[in-house]
Amino acid sequence: MPVHNTSLPGYTRSQLALRNGQDRDEIWCAYEGIIYDLSTSRLWRNGKHYEHWAGQDLTDELVGAPHSNGVFDRFAAVGKLI
């Protein structure tokens, strides 16, 4: 389960959307209010992973994924969605 760190900086949905791997090099996604940096993942090149796009909240989309939310444990938490 991701650790919710209250000392993380806050980012709006608009700010998160800029970190989509296209407008900037950063590839970020949010899950349960925490924003993760997925830039190091080869599966997220160019900000896309199967039918999912970076720069958005993936909380509702994870329901249909073939993996658990533990996948986010591999990535650094860089902020919280405000």
Kinemage of the C-alpha trace (Angstrom):
@kinemage 1
@onewidth
@group {chain A} dominant
@subgroup {mainchain}
@vectorlist {calphas} color= white
{ca met a 1} P 0.000 0.000 0.000
{ca pro a 2} L 1.408 3.432 -0.876
{ca val a 3} L 2.585 5.557 2.018
{ca his a 4} L 0.697 8.847 2.294
{ca asn a 5} L 3.250 11.482 3.186
{ca thr a 6} L 1.774 14.773 4.358
{ca ser a 7} L 5.073 16.612 3.762
{ca leu a 8} L 4.821 16.129 -0.012
{ca pro a 9} L 4.151 19.243 -2.111
{ca gly a 10} L 0.662 19.649 -3.510
{ca tyr a 11} L -0.126 19.702 -7.233
{ca thr a 12} L -3.414 20.456 -8.963
{ca arg a 13} L -4.873 18.262 -11.703
{ca ser a 14} L -3.733 20.896 -14.217
{ca gln a 15} L -0.171 20.743 -12.934
{ca leu a 16} L -0.265 16.937 -12.982
{ca ala a 17} L -1.520 16.990 -16.580
{ca leu a 18} L 1.674 18.793 -17.649
{ca arg a 19} L 3.756 15.818 -16.460
{ca asn a 20} L 2.423 13.505 -19.160
{ca gly a 21} L 5.686 12.539 -20.863
{ca gln a 22} L 4.863 14.689 -23.879
{ca asp a 23} L 4.849 18.311 -22.707
{ca arg a 24} L 7.755 17.627 -20.346
{ca asp a 25} L 10.108 14.714 -19.705
{ca glu a 26} L 8.380 13.953 -16.408
{ca ile a 27} L 5.937 11.043 -16.402
{ca trp a 28} L 3.703 11.357 -13.356
{ca cys a 29} L 0.444 9.692 -12.363
{ca ala a 30} L -1.700 9.957 -9.269
{ca tyr a 31} L -3.153 7.079 -7.292
{ca glu a 32} L -5.315 7.563 -4.184
{ca gly a 33} L -4.227 11.191 -3.849
{ca ile a 34} L -0.478 10.561 -4.139
{ca ile a 35} L 1.490 11.485 -7.268
{ca tyr a 36} L 4.182 9.075 -8.407
{ca asp a 37} L 7.083 9.641 -10.801
{ca leu a 38} L 6.936 6.833 -13.386
{ca ser a 39} L 9.693 8.307 -15.578
{ca thr a 40} L 12.082 5.412 -14.923
{ca ser a 41} L 9.619 2.766 -16.073
{ca arg a 42} L 10.233 1.362 -19.548
{ca leu a 43} L 6.517 0.502 -19.605
{ca trp a 44} L 5.571 4.187 -19.489
{ca arg a 45} L 7.706 5.486 -22.370
{ca asn a 46} L 6.202 8.567 -24.038
{ca gly a 47} L 3.659 8.785 -21.224
{ca lys a 48} L 1.482 5.869 -22.290
{ca his a 49} L 1.032 2.411 -20.761
{ca tyr a 50} L -1.402 0.268 -22.733
{ca glu a 51} L -4.616 2.341 -22.791
{ca his a 52} L -3.558 4.543 -19.848
{ca trp a 53} L -2.056 8.001 -20.169
{ca ala a 54} L 0.291 9.757 -17.765
{ca gly a 55} L -0.542 13.101 -16.243
{ca gln a 56} L -3.783 11.976 -14.669
{ca asp a 57} L -5.335 10.217 -11.692
{ca leu a 58} L -5.328 6.448 -12.289
{ca thr a 59} L -7.225 5.482 -9.120
{ca asp a 60} L -10.386 4.360 -10.923
{ca glu a 61} L -8.464 2.754 -13.787
{ca leu a 62} L -6.470 0.390 -11.566
{ca val a 63} L -9.562 -1.733 -10.951
{ca gly a 64} L -9.148 -3.378 -14.366
{ca ala a 65} L -5.351 -3.711 -14.225
{ca pro a 66} L -3.652 -7.113 -14.086
{ca his a 67} L -1.598 -5.983 -11.068
{ca ser a 68} L -2.292 -4.622 -7.598
{ca asn a 69} L -1.715 -1.144 -6.236
{ca gly a 70} L 1.615 -2.485 -4.917
{ca val a 71} L 3.055 -1.569 -8.308
{ca phe a 72} L 3.337 2.010 -7.036
{ca asp a 73} L 5.766 0.891 -4.311
{ca arg a 74} L 8.429 0.777 -7.049
{ca phe a 75} L 8.179 4.499 -7.724
{ca ala a 76} L 8.979 7.656 -5.818
{ca ala a 77} L 6.087 9.648 -4.415
{ca val a 78} L 6.679 13.240 -5.571
{ca gly a 79} L 3.534 15.014 -4.465
{ca lys a 80} L -0.084 14.889 -3.450
{ca leu a 81} L -3.063 15.705 -5.610
{ca ile a 82} L -4.933 18.770 -4.377
